[in-house]
Amino acid sequence: MNPNADQLWRGPRWTLAALLAVLGMLGPFSIDTYIPAFSGMALSLGATPVEMQQTLSAYLFGFAFMNLFHGALADSFGRRPVVLWGIAMFTLASAGCALSQNVGLLVLFRAMQGLSTGAGIVVSRAVIRDMFPPAQAQQVMSQVTIYFGVAPALAPIVGGWLFVHLGWHSIFWFLTGVGLVLWVTNYRFLPETLQPDARQPFEVRHLMRGYWQLGSSPRFLLLALASGVPFNGMFLYVLAAPAFLGEHLALQPTQFFWFFVLTISGIMSGAWLSGRLAGKIAPKKQIRHGFVIMLVTSVLNLVANLLFTAHASWALLPIAVFAFGWALMVPVVTLLVLDLYPERRGMASSLQACIGSTANGLVAGVIAPLVMHSTPALAAVSLGMMSIGLVAWVYLHHHWPEIGRAVE
């Protein structure tokens, strides 16, 4: 923690949380905003559904790849420069998407967006731990998760409205404007939270030593799996939304918002409760509660989909409850990841985000297209994604029982 944290941000804590949350929202917002326009973009560009899916996969894999470096750069050059350069690149890439006349160019610029948006998510986590002690950091991380949850709910609504009224190009011009506003806001208000004497040398040998230290640590890898992979239990349904909501639940596009409202309500409620529990119960107990909720919900969801035909009256509720359990535990696990190696928080945040976003990319590009046309298959894969994180946490709990035991 930076000893001068009180002087770096004199405003209310929630305002810093809001600023960091908006940085983190940029990634999911740029995913979900253009999803309602998929079919219209395919028609306009003469692209096949597989080619359109590549625009999403290119973004996610670009996001995963560059996440390996955002944190290392932030540990060496400071938090502010990485954020500002990332937003600037995102803004230019968004303009490139808006000007694209074929799907090849769109894939290229979507990859550039993915390469840049991870800076906000990775660096914002490091800034939180730079600025706050553990219990307060959990509260702020929970606030960030609450704000973060708004993006997937608003993005499809905004994107759908822009597509219907102004065409698909307007979605990316809108993202260009968002990038400009974010750059100016962060230039004016985001403090540099990394002390000069805490910066790591930007040398290949030093970086490789850091990556090896984290990548060879079973504790780090297990925590990263526990925090990153279960998210796909609900993200799968977001990716499959056109088929799940339109084909299986027979909802009209104007009714899709119910899915997003319920899911995001689950995220925001879980994150709120996580913040309320900070410093009151042991972190590992809170993590256990989150996994129990996700496990029970996932099993019941699979059984229901095997026995009954999916219907909107009940099929949306398990996803919302799953989201609640995920948001309850993920702020705690994320902080445990960052505190394993305090001198390399940026790099730890990078690798954690890389593992999660690689899983996201595989689900988006490979798994979702295979299972989206079957509700039992969706439920089974959702349970499988959660189980990977659960097994990682249980193994960690048994071999390193001291992790997450103390209430700080």
The 8 nearest C-alpha neighbors of each residue, nearest first, counted from 0:
[[1, 129, 130, 128, 2, 131, 132, 4],
 [0, 2, 129, 4, 3, 130, 192, 194],
 [3, 1, 4, 0, 5, 130, 129, 194],
 [4, 2, 1, 5, 6, 7, 130, 192],
 [3, 5, 7, 130, 1, 6, 2, 8],
 [6, 4, 3, 7, 8, 9, 2, 130],
 [5, 7, 4, 3, 8, 9, 2, 10],
 [6, 8, 4, 5, 190, 3, 9, 192],
 [9, 7, 6, 10, 5, 4, 190, 15],
 [8, 10, 6, 5, 7, 11, 12, 4],
 [9, 11, 8, 12, 14, 15, 13, 7],
 [12, 10, 13, 14, 9, 15, 8, 16],
 [11, 13, 15, 14, 16, 10, 139, 8],
 [12, 14, 16, 15, 11, 17, 142, 139],
 [15, 13, 17, 16, 12, 11, 18, 10],
 [14, 16, 18, 17, 13, 12, 19, 11],
 [17, 15, 13, 19, 14, 143, 18, 20],
 [16, 18, 20, 14, 15, 19, 13, 21],
 [17, 19, 15, 21, 20, 16, 14, 22],
 [20, 18, 22, 16, 123, 21, 17, 15],
 [21, 19, 143, 23, 17, 22, 18, 147],
 [20, 22, 24, 23, 18, 19, 17, 25],
 [23, 21, 119, 19, 20, 24, 25, 120],
 [22, 24, 120, 20, 119, 21, 25, 19],
 [25, 23, 21, 147, 22, 26, 27, 28],
 [24, 26, 28, 23, 22, 27, 29, 21],
 [25, 27, 116, 29, 28, 24, 23, 30],
 [28, 26, 30, 29, 24, 25, 31, 151],
 [27, 29, 25, 150, 30, 31, 26, 154],
 [28, 30, 26, 27, 32, 31, 25, 174],
 [31, 29, 27, 28, 32, 33, 26, 34],
 [30, 32, 34, 28, 154, 155, 33, 29],
 [33, 31, 154, 158, 155, 29, 30, 34],
 [32, 34, 36, 158, 35, 31, 30, 170],
 [33, 35, 31, 37, 36, 32, 155, 30],
 [36, 34, 159, 33, 37, 155, 158, 32],
 [35, 37, 39, 34, 33, 38, 40, 162],
 [38, 36, 40, 34, 39, 35, 41, 33],
 [37, 39, 41, 40, 36, 42, 35, 48],
 [40, 38, 42, 36, 41, 37, 43, 167],
 [39, 41, 43, 37, 42, 38, 36, 44],
 [42, 40, 46, 38, 44, 39, 43, 45],
 [41, 43, 39, 45, 40, 44, 38, 46],
 [42, 44, 40, 41, 45, 39, 46, 38],
 [45, 43, 41, 46, 101, 42, 40, 102],
 [46, 44, 42, 41, 43, 47, 101, 102],
 [47, 45, 41, 44, 50, 102, 51, 42],
 [46, 48, 50, 49, 41, 51, 45, 42],
 [49, 47, 51, 50, 52, 46, 41, 38],
 [48, 50, 52, 47, 51, 53, 46, 368],
 [51, 49, 53, 47, 52, 48, 46, 54],
 [52, 50, 48, 53, 54, 49, 47, 46],
 [51, 53, 49, 55, 50, 54, 48, 56],
 [52, 54, 56, 50, 55, 51, 57, 49],
 [55, 53, 106, 51, 57, 52, 56, 109],
 [54, 56, 53, 58, 52, 57, 59, 51],
 [55, 57, 53, 59, 364, 58, 54, 360],
 [58, 56, 110, 54, 60, 55, 59, 53],
 [57, 59, 113, 110, 109, 61, 55, 56],
 [58, 60, 62, 360, 56, 61, 57, 113],
 [59, 61, 63, 62, 57, 58, 360, 56],
 [62, 60, 113, 114, 110, 58, 64, 59],
 [61, 63, 113, 114, 59, 60, 65, 64],
 [62, 64, 353, 60, 356, 66, 357, 61],
 [65, 63, 61, 66, 62, 67, 60, 353],
 [66, 64, 67, 114, 68, 62, 63, 61],
 [65, 67, 349, 353, 63, 68, 69, 64],
 [66, 68, 65, 349, 350, 64, 353, 69],
 [67, 69, 71, 66, 65, 70, 72, 349],
 [70, 68, 72, 66, 118, 71, 73, 349],
 [345, 69, 71, 346, 349, 73, 72, 68],
 [72, 70, 346, 74, 68, 73, 69, 345],
 [71, 73, 75, 69, 70, 74, 76, 68],
 [72, 74, 77, 78, 70, 71, 75, 76],
 [75, 73, 71, 72, 198, 345, 199, 77],
 [74, 76, 199, 198, 72, 73, 201, 200],
 [77, 75, 73, 72, 74, 80, 78, 198],
 [78, 76, 73, 193, 79, 74, 75, 80],
 [77, 79, 73, 81, 80, 191, 122, 82],
 [78, 80, 82, 81, 191, 77, 83, 189],
 [81, 79, 83, 82, 78, 84, 77, 76],
 [80, 82, 84, 79, 83, 78, 73, 85],
 [81, 83, 85, 79, 80, 84, 118, 119],
 [82, 84, 80, 86, 85, 81, 182, 79],
 [85, 83, 87, 81, 86, 82, 80, 88],
 [86, 84, 115, 82, 88, 83, 87, 118],
 [85, 87, 89, 83, 88, 84, 182, 178],
 [86, 88, 84, 90, 85, 89, 83, 91],
 [89, 87, 91, 85, 90, 86, 115, 92],
 [90, 88, 86, 92, 112, 87, 115, 91],
 [89, 91, 178, 175, 93, 87, 88, 92],
 [90, 92, 94, 88, 93, 89, 95, 87],
 [91, 93, 95, 89, 108, 94, 90, 112],
 [94, 92, 96, 90, 175, 95, 171, 91],
 [93, 95, 97, 91, 92, 96, 175, 172],
 [94, 96, 92, 98, 93, 97, 108, 99],
 [97, 95, 93, 99, 105, 94, 98, 108],
 [96, 98, 168, 171, 94, 95, 99, 172],
 [97, 99, 95, 96, 94, 100, 168, 105],
 [100, 98, 96, 105, 104, 97, 101, 95],
 [99, 101, 98, 44, 102, 104, 105, 103],
 [102, 100, 44, 103, 104, 99, 105, 45],
 [101, 103, 105, 104, 44, 106, 46, 100],
 [104, 102, 106, 105, 101, 107, 99, 100],
 [105, 103, 107, 106, 102, 99, 101, 108],
 [104, 106, 102, 108, 96, 103, 107, 99],
 [105, 107, 54, 109, 103, 104, 108, 102],
 [108, 106, 104, 110, 105, 109, 103, 111],
 [107, 109, 111, 110, 92, 105, 96, 106],
 [110, 108, 112, 106, 58, 111, 107, 105],
 [109, 111, 58, 57, 113, 61, 107, 108],
 [112, 110, 108, 114, 109, 113, 92, 115],
 [113, 111, 109, 89, 115, 110, 114, 92],
 [112, 114, 62, 58, 61, 110, 111, 115],
 [113, 115, 61, 62, 111, 65, 112, 110],
 [116, 114, 85, 112, 113, 89, 117, 88],
 [117, 115, 26, 118, 113, 119, 112, 114],
 [116, 118, 120, 119, 115, 62, 66, 121],
 [119, 117, 121, 116, 69, 82, 120, 85],
 [118, 120, 22, 23, 117, 122, 121, 123],
 [119, 121, 23, 117, 123, 118, 122, 22],
 [122, 120, 118, 348, 123, 124, 119, 349],
 [121, 123, 125, 124, 119, 120, 118, 126],
 [122, 124, 126, 19, 120, 125, 121, 119],
 [125, 123, 127, 122, 126, 121, 120, 128],
 [124, 126, 122, 128, 123, 127, 345, 344],
 [127, 125, 129, 123, 124, 128, 122, 130],
 [128, 126, 124, 130, 129, 125, 136, 131],
 [127, 129, 125, 130, 131, 126, 136, 0],
 [130, 128, 0, 126, 1, 127, 192, 131],
 [129, 131, 4, 127, 128, 0, 1, 126],
 [130, 132, 136, 128, 135, 129, 127, 0],
 [131, 133, 135, 136, 134, 0, 128, 130],
 [134, 132, 136, 135, 407, 137, 131, 128],
 [135, 133, 278, 137, 136, 277, 407, 132],
 [136, 134, 138, 137, 133, 132, 131, 139],
 [135, 137, 133, 131, 139, 134, 138, 132],
 [138, 136, 140, 134, 135, 139, 141, 277],
 [137, 139, 274, 135, 141, 136, 140, 277],
 [138, 140, 142, 136, 141, 137, 16, 143],
 [141, 139, 137, 143, 142, 138, 330, 136],
 [140, 142, 270, 144, 138, 274, 139, 143],
 [143, 141, 139, 145, 144, 140, 16, 138],
 [142, 144, 20, 140, 146, 141, 145, 16],
 [143, 145, 147, 141, 142, 146, 270, 148],
 [146, 144, 267, 142, 148, 147, 143, 270],
 [147, 145, 143, 148, 149, 144, 20, 142],
 [148, 146, 144, 24, 145, 149, 20, 143],
 [149, 147, 145, 146, 263, 150, 144, 266],
 [148, 150, 152, 147, 146, 151, 153, 263],
 [151, 149, 153, 28, 152, 148, 154, 24],
 [152, 150, 154, 153, 149, 31, 28, 148],
 [153, 151, 259, 149, 150, 154, 260, 263],
 [154, 152, 150, 156, 151, 155, 157, 149],
 [153, 155, 32, 157, 151, 31, 156, 28],
 [156, 154, 32, 158, 157, 31, 159, 153],
 [157, 155, 159, 153, 154, 158, 160, 256],
 [158, 156, 154, 160, 155, 159, 153, 161],
 [159, 157, 32, 155, 161, 156, 160, 33],
 [158, 160, 162, 156, 35, 157, 161, 155],
 [161, 159, 157, 163, 162, 158, 164, 156],
 [162, 160, 158, 165, 164, 159, 163, 170],
 [161, 163, 166, 167, 159, 160, 165, 164],
 [164, 162, 160, 161, 165, 166, 159, 167],
 [163, 165, 161, 162, 160, 166, 159, 169],
 [164, 166, 161, 162, 169, 163, 167, 168],
 [167, 165, 162, 168, 169, 163, 164, 161],
 [166, 168, 162, 169, 170, 36, 40, 165],
 [167, 169, 97, 170, 166, 171, 172, 98],
 [170, 168, 172, 167, 171, 166, 165, 173],
 [171, 169, 173, 168, 172, 167, 158, 161],
 [170, 172, 174, 97, 173, 93, 169, 168],
 [173, 171, 175, 169, 174, 170, 97, 94],
 [172, 174, 176, 170, 171, 175, 169, 177],
 [175, 173, 171, 177, 176, 172, 93, 178],
 [176, 174, 172, 90, 178, 93, 173, 177],
 [175, 177, 173, 179, 174, 178, 180, 172],
 [178, 176, 174, 180, 175, 179, 181, 173],
 [177, 179, 90, 175, 181, 176, 180, 86],
 [180, 178, 176, 182, 181, 177, 183, 175],
 [179, 181, 177, 183, 182, 178, 184, 176],
 [182, 180, 184, 178, 179, 183, 185, 177],
 [181, 183, 179, 185, 180, 184, 86, 186],
 [182, 184, 186, 180, 181, 185, 187, 179],
 [185, 183, 181, 187, 186, 182, 188, 180],
 [184, 186, 189, 188, 187, 182, 183, 181],
 [187, 185, 183, 184, 188, 182, 189, 83],
 [186, 188, 185, 184, 183, 189, 190, 182],
 [187, 189, 185, 186, 184, 190, 183, 18],
 [190, 188, 185, 186, 187, 191, 79, 184],
 [191, 189, 192, 7, 188, 79, 8, 78],
 [190, 192, 79, 193, 78, 77, 189, 7],
 [191, 193, 190, 129, 126, 194, 1, 78],
 [194, 192, 77, 191, 195, 78, 197, 129],
 [193, 195, 197, 196, 192, 1, 198, 191],
 [194, 196, 197, 198, 193, 77, 76, 75],
 [195, 197, 194, 198, 193, 199, 75, 200],
 [198, 196, 194, 195, 199, 193, 342, 74],
 [199, 197, 75, 74, 195, 196, 200, 194],
 [198, 200, 75, 74, 201, 197, 343, 342],
 [201, 199, 202, 75, 198, 205, 206, 74],
 [202, 200, 75, 199, 203, 206, 205, 72],
 [203, 201, 205, 204, 200, 206, 207, 199],
 [202, 204, 206, 205, 207, 201, 208, 200],
 [205, 203, 207, 206, 202, 208, 209, 201],
 [204, 206, 208, 202, 203, 207, 209, 200],
 [207, 205, 209, 203, 208, 204, 202, 210],
 [206, 208, 210, 204, 209, 205, 211, 203],
 [209, 207, 205, 211, 206, 210, 212, 204],
 [208, 210, 212, 206, 207, 211, 205, 213],
 [209, 211, 207, 213, 212, 208, 214, 206],
 [210, 212, 214, 208, 209, 213, 215, 207],
 [213, 211, 209, 210, 215, 214, 208, 216],
 [214, 212, 216, 210, 211, 215, 219, 209],
 [213, 215, 211, 216, 210, 212, 220, 219],
 [214, 216, 213, 211, 212, 217, 220, 210],
 [215, 217, 213, 219, 218, 214, 220, 212],
 [218, 216, 220, 219, 221, 215, 214, 395],
 [219, 217, 221, 216, 220, 222, 395, 399],
 [218, 220, 222, 216, 217, 221, 223, 336],
 [221, 219, 223, 217, 222, 218, 224, 216],
 [220, 222, 391, 224, 218, 223, 219, 217],
 [221, 223, 225, 219, 224, 220, 218, 226],
 [222, 224, 220, 351, 226, 221, 225, 227],
 [225, 223, 221, 227, 388, 222, 226, 228],
 [226, 224, 388, 222, 223, 392, 391, 227],
 [225, 227, 223, 224, 329, 332, 222, 228],
 [228, 226, 355, 224, 223, 225, 229, 230],
 [227, 229, 230, 224, 355, 231, 388, 384],
 [230, 228, 385, 231, 384, 232, 388, 227],
 [231, 229, 232, 228, 233, 227, 234, 325],
 [232, 230, 234, 229, 233, 235, 228, 384],
 [231, 233, 381, 230, 229, 384, 385, 234],
 [232, 234, 231, 235, 236, 230, 318, 322],
 [235, 233, 231, 237, 236, 232, 230, 238],
 [236, 234, 238, 233, 231, 237, 232, 239],
 [235, 237, 239, 234, 238, 233, 240, 243],
 [238, 236, 234, 240, 239, 235, 233, 259],
 [237, 239, 235, 236, 240, 234, 363, 367],
 [238, 240, 236, 371, 237, 242, 243, 241],
 [239, 241, 243, 237, 244, 242, 238, 236],
 [242, 240, 245, 244, 239, 243, 246, 238],
 [243, 241, 246, 245, 240, 239, 244, 371],
 [244, 242, 240, 247, 239, 241, 245, 246],
 [243, 245, 248, 240, 250, 241, 242, 247],
 [244, 246, 249, 250, 242, 241, 243, 248],
 [247, 245, 242, 249, 243, 248, 244, 241],
 [248, 246, 243, 249, 244, 245, 242, 309],
 [247, 249, 244, 310, 311, 250, 246, 245],
 [250, 248, 245, 246, 247, 244, 251, 311],
 [251, 249, 245, 248, 244, 254, 252, 255],
 [250, 252, 254, 253, 245, 249, 255, 244],
 [253, 251, 255, 254, 250, 245, 256, 244],
 [252, 254, 251, 255, 256, 250, 156, 257],
 [255, 253, 251, 252, 256, 250, 257, 258],
 [256, 254, 252, 257, 253, 258, 250, 244],
 [255, 257, 259, 258, 254, 260, 253, 156],
 [258, 256, 260, 255, 259, 254, 261, 315],
 [257, 259, 256, 261, 260, 255, 262, 315],
 [258, 260, 152, 256, 262, 257, 261, 263],
 [261, 259, 257, 263, 258, 262, 264, 256],
 [262, 260, 264, 258, 319, 259, 263, 257],
 [263, 261, 319, 265, 259, 264, 260, 258],
 [262, 264, 266, 265, 260, 148, 261, 259],
 [265, 263, 261, 267, 262, 266, 260, 268],
 [264, 266, 323, 319, 322, 262, 268, 263],
 [267, 265, 263, 323, 322, 326, 269, 264],
 [266, 268, 145, 270, 264, 269, 265, 271],
 [269, 267, 271, 265, 270, 266, 264, 272],
 [270, 268, 323, 327, 326, 272, 266, 271],
 [269, 271, 141, 273, 326, 267, 327, 272],
 [272, 270, 268, 274, 273, 269, 267, 141],
 [271, 273, 275, 269, 274, 270, 276, 268],
 [274, 272, 270, 327, 276, 271, 275, 269],
 [273, 275, 138, 141, 277, 271, 272, 276],
 [274, 276, 272, 273, 277, 271, 138, 279],
 [275, 277, 273, 279, 274, 272, 278, 280],
 [278, 276, 274, 134, 279, 275, 137, 138],
 [277, 279, 134, 407, 406, 280, 276, 281],
 [280, 278, 276, 277, 406, 281, 275, 407],
 [281, 279, 278, 406, 276, 282, 284, 277],
 [280, 282, 406, 284, 404, 283, 405, 403],
 [283, 281, 403, 285, 284, 331, 286, 404],
 [282, 284, 403, 286, 285, 281, 404, 287],
 [285, 283, 287, 281, 286, 282, 288, 280],
 [284, 286, 288, 282, 287, 283, 328, 289],
 [285, 287, 328, 283, 289, 284, 288, 282],
 [286, 288, 284, 290, 285, 289, 283, 291],
 [289, 287, 285, 291, 286, 290, 292, 284],
 [290, 288, 324, 328, 286, 292, 287, 327],
 [289, 291, 293, 287, 292, 288, 294, 286],
 [292, 290, 294, 288, 293, 289, 295, 287],
 [291, 293, 324, 289, 290, 295, 294, 296],
 [294, 292, 321, 290, 296, 324, 291, 295],
 [293, 295, 291, 297, 296, 292, 290, 298],
 [296, 294, 298, 292, 297, 293, 291, 299],
 [295, 297, 293, 299, 294, 298, 317, 300],
 [298, 296, 300, 294, 382, 299, 295, 293],
 [297, 299, 301, 295, 300, 296, 294, 302],
 [300, 298, 302, 296, 301, 297, 303, 295],
 [299, 301, 297, 303, 298, 302, 296, 317],
 [300, 302, 378, 304, 298, 299, 303, 379],
 [301, 303, 305, 299, 304, 300, 306, 298],
 [304, 302, 300, 306, 305, 301, 307, 299],
 [303, 305, 375, 301, 307, 302, 306, 309],
 [306, 304, 302, 303, 375, 307, 301, 308],
 [307, 305, 303, 304, 302, 308, 301, 375],
 [308, 306, 304, 303, 305, 309, 302, 310],
 [307, 309, 310, 304, 306, 305, 303, 374],
 [310, 308, 314, 304, 307, 248, 247, 311],
 [311, 309, 248, 312, 314, 313, 308, 247],
 [310, 312, 314, 313, 248, 315, 309, 250],
 [311, 313, 310, 314, 315, 316, 309, 248],
 [314, 312, 311, 315, 316, 310, 309, 317],
 [313, 315, 311, 310, 316, 309, 312, 317],
 [316, 314, 318, 313, 317, 258, 311, 319],
 [315, 317, 319, 318, 313, 314, 320, 261],
 [318, 316, 320, 319, 315, 296, 321, 300],
 [319, 317, 321, 316, 320, 315, 322, 233],
 [318, 320, 262, 265, 322, 316, 321, 317],
 [319, 321, 323, 317, 322, 318, 265, 316],
 [322, 320, 293, 318, 324, 323, 319, 317],
 [323, 321, 319, 325, 266, 265, 320, 324],
 [324, 322, 265, 269, 266, 320, 326, 321],
 [325, 323, 289, 327, 321, 292, 293, 322],
 [324, 326, 322, 327, 323, 328, 289, 329],
 [327, 325, 269, 270, 266, 323, 329, 328],
 [326, 328, 269, 273, 324, 270, 325, 289],
 [327, 329, 286, 289, 326, 331, 325, 330],
 [328, 330, 332, 331, 326, 226, 325, 333],
 [331, 329, 333, 332, 140, 328, 141, 137],
 [330, 332, 334, 329, 333, 328, 282, 335],
 [333, 331, 335, 329, 334, 330, 226, 336],
 [334, 332, 336, 330, 335, 331, 329, 337],
 [333, 335, 337, 336, 331, 332, 338, 330],
 [334, 336, 332, 338, 333, 337, 331, 339],
 [337, 335, 333, 334, 338, 339, 222, 219],
 [338, 336, 334, 344, 335, 339, 347, 340],
 [337, 339, 341, 335, 340, 336, 334, 344],
 [338, 340, 336, 337, 341, 335, 219, 218],
 [339, 341, 338, 343, 342, 344, 337, 347],
 [342, 340, 338, 344, 343, 339, 337, 0],
 [341, 343, 340, 344, 197, 199, 74, 345],
 [344, 342, 346, 341, 340, 345, 347, 74],
 [345, 343, 347, 337, 341, 346, 125, 342],
 [344, 70, 346, 348, 347, 74, 343, 125],
 [345, 347, 70, 71, 349, 343, 348, 344],
 [348, 346, 344, 350, 349, 345, 337, 351],
 [347, 349, 351, 345, 121, 346, 350, 344],
 [350, 348, 70, 346, 66, 67, 352, 347],
 [349, 351, 353, 347, 352, 67, 348, 354],
 [350, 352, 348, 223, 354, 353, 349, 347],
 [351, 353, 355, 349, 350, 354, 356, 348],
 [354, 352, 63, 350, 356, 66, 351, 355],
 [355, 353, 357, 351, 352, 356, 350, 358],
 [356, 354, 227, 352, 358, 353, 357, 228],
 [355, 357, 359, 63, 353, 358, 354, 352],
 [358, 356, 360, 354, 359, 63, 355, 353],
 [357, 359, 361, 355, 356, 360, 362, 228],
 [360, 358, 356, 362, 357, 361, 363, 355],
 [361, 359, 59, 357, 363, 358, 362, 56],
 [362, 360, 358, 364, 365, 363, 359, 357],
 [361, 363, 366, 359, 360, 367, 365, 364],
 [364, 362, 360, 367, 361, 365, 359, 56],
 [363, 365, 361, 56, 362, 360, 366, 52],
 [366, 364, 361, 362, 363, 367, 368, 369],
 [365, 367, 362, 369, 368, 363, 370, 364],
 [366, 368, 369, 370, 363, 371, 362, 365],
 [369, 367, 366, 371, 370, 365, 364, 363],
 [370, 368, 366, 367, 371, 365, 372, 376],
 [371, 369, 367, 376, 372, 373, 368, 377],
 [372, 370, 239, 367, 373, 368, 369, 377],
 [371, 373, 370, 242, 374, 243, 369, 247],
 [374, 372, 376, 371, 375, 370, 377, 247],
 [373, 375, 377, 376, 378, 304, 372, 309],
 [376, 374, 378, 304, 377, 373, 305, 379],
 [375, 377, 379, 373, 374, 378, 370, 380],
 [378, 376, 374, 380, 375, 379, 370, 381],
 [377, 379, 301, 381, 375, 376, 380, 374],
 [380, 378, 376, 382, 381, 377, 301, 375],
 [379, 381, 383, 377, 382, 378, 376, 384],
 [382, 380, 232, 378, 384, 383, 379, 377],
 [383, 381, 379, 297, 385, 380, 384, 386],
 [384, 382, 380, 386, 381, 385, 379, 387],
 [385, 383, 381, 229, 232, 386, 387, 382],
 [384, 386, 229, 382, 388, 383, 387, 232],
 [387, 385, 389, 383, 388, 384, 390, 382],
 [388, 386, 390, 384, 389, 385, 391, 383],
 [387, 389, 225, 391, 386, 224, 385, 390],
 [388, 390, 386, 392, 391, 387, 393, 385],
 [389, 391, 393, 387, 392, 388, 386, 394],
 [392, 390, 221, 388, 394, 389, 393, 225],
 [391, 393, 395, 389, 390, 394, 225, 396],
 [394, 392, 396, 390, 395, 391, 389, 397],
 [395, 393, 391, 397, 396, 392, 390, 398],
 [394, 396, 392, 398, 393, 397, 399, 391],
 [397, 395, 400, 393, 394, 399, 398, 392],
 [396, 398, 394, 395, 400, 399, 393, 392],
 [397, 399, 395, 396, 400, 394, 393, 401],
 [400, 398, 396, 401, 395, 397, 402, 218],
 [401, 399, 396, 402, 397, 398, 395, 404],
 [400, 402, 404, 399, 403, 405, 396, 398],
 [403, 401, 400, 404, 399, 396, 283, 335],
 [402, 404, 283, 282, 405, 401, 281, 335],
 [403, 405, 401, 281, 402, 283, 282, 406],
 [404, 406, 281, 403, 407, 282, 401, 402],
 [407, 405, 281, 278, 280, 404, 279, 282],
 [406, 278, 134, 133, 405, 277, 281, 279]]
